[in-house]
Amino acid sequence: MNTSDSERNGPWDPLILQLAEGHLKLMYMAHTYMGRVLEHHGLHHVHYGVLQIVGGKMPPRNLETPVSVSDIARAMGMTPATNTALIDRMENMALLERTPDPTDRRVIRVRLLPKGEALLQELEDDWNQHAHELFAGVPRADLQVVQEVINTLESWYAQHMKEKP
């Protein structure tokens, strides 16, 4: 009698479970690594997210620029009060500034100041250096397979983030 892998292993495929566990470990390790880089600049992940959104480097990339305060809150999944405090702190650090929207006085827009632009570029350069070190020595064909897997994961997350509240 020929049994399939799913019958032999039960309802959960051990390889899929190993990949899921590895995925979580890598997310944690990347988060921790970036946290150390950001800490050196007196920042947290949420600050980097705001810099990326305001700088047009992070989805959603179709936001009108300068970016509205409410768009930042939506993109970051933050409450308006949390968002205001965060932007206050970043404004005090001379990373960004708020300006009134020229056509709608209810809307406040945020743009990067030169110090914020320079910091965002420095962080991106650090991350690019990290990526080159991380993947050094991995054959190009393997990197292309990894890229295909990352694209699949990104598509899955994008689809399921739309479906979930």
Salt bridges, closest charged atoms under 4 A:
ASP5 OD1 - ARG8 NH2 2.20
GLU21 OE2 - LYS25 NZ 3.31
GLU64 OE1 - ARG109 NH2 3.50
ASP71 OD1 - ARG74 NH2 2.60
ASP88 OD1 - ARG98 NH2 2.09
GLU91 OE1 - ARG98 NH2 3.01
GLU97 OE2 - ARG111 NH2 2.69
ASP101 OD2 - ARG109 NE 2.58
ASP104 OD2 - ARG106 NH2 2.85
GLU122 OE2 - HIS41 NE2 3.48
GLU124 OE1 - LYS57 NZ 3.96
